[in-house]
Amino acid sequence: MFSKSQDERSPAATRGQVSVLASDLIITGVVASEGSIELHGQVDGEMAASVLTVGPDGHMKGRIQAGLVDVLGYVEGAITCSALTLRQSARLKSDVQSPRLIIESGAEVEGRFSRPAPAATAEPAPAPQTSAIPSGETAQETGEDDSLDTPAE
């Protein structure tokens, strides 16, 4: 009967398995999951997940690598992700590399944002220009003069 709209739910809640790091938890080191992580405590180190939600009380300092990142709390460090959403309560001091970015009004942001370089195309490079002489023939055989225009002595 009563349900939250899609925008009010965290991305982690919509992806199945969720690892919740409670508000009384402090971790120094690497946290990694193939699923989703909700951070309500504090991590100083690295985090990797398919979906990372930093809750309103969450505090992350270090490197983040994830598919989707949703920030409601504090993040300081480098972020590499496919989509980043900074909610109204977010505080971010970071260098971000992401092709998609959403910033809600009220979010505090400091840092640099960049898009990853597009993948190289599979088209072959054009062949270098060659002389107009058919292969196997020399300039003398074709009657062309390959000498420089220099005055006769």
HELIX and SHEET records of a PDB file:
HELIX    1   1 PRO A   11  THR A   14  5                                   4    
HELIX    2   2 ALA A  139  THR A  142  1                                   4    
SHEET    1   A 4 VAL A  18  LEU A  21  0                                        
SHEET    2   A 4 SER A  36  LEU A  39  1                                        
SHEET    3   A 4 GLN A  42  VAL A  54  1                                        
SHEET    4   A 4 ILE A  26  ALA A  32  1                                        
SHEET    1   B 7 VAL A  18  LEU A  21  0                                        
SHEET    2   B 7 SER A  36  LEU A  39  1                                        
SHEET    3   B 7 GLN A  42  VAL A  54  1                                        
SHEET    4   B 7 HIS A  59  VAL A  71  1                                        
SHEET    5   B 7 TYR A  74  LEU A  86  1                                        
SHEET    6   B 7 ARG A  91  GLN A  97  1                                        
SHEET    7   B 7 GLU A 108  SER A 114  1                                        
SHEET    1   C 6 VAL A  18  LEU A  21  0                                        
SHEET    2   C 6 SER A  36  LEU A  39  1                                        
SHEET    3   C 6 GLN A  42  VAL A  54  1                                        
SHEET    4   C 6 HIS A  59  VAL A  71  1                                        
SHEET    5   C 6 TYR A  74  LEU A  86  1                                        
SHEET    6   C 6 LEU A 101  ILE A 103  1                                        
END                                                                             
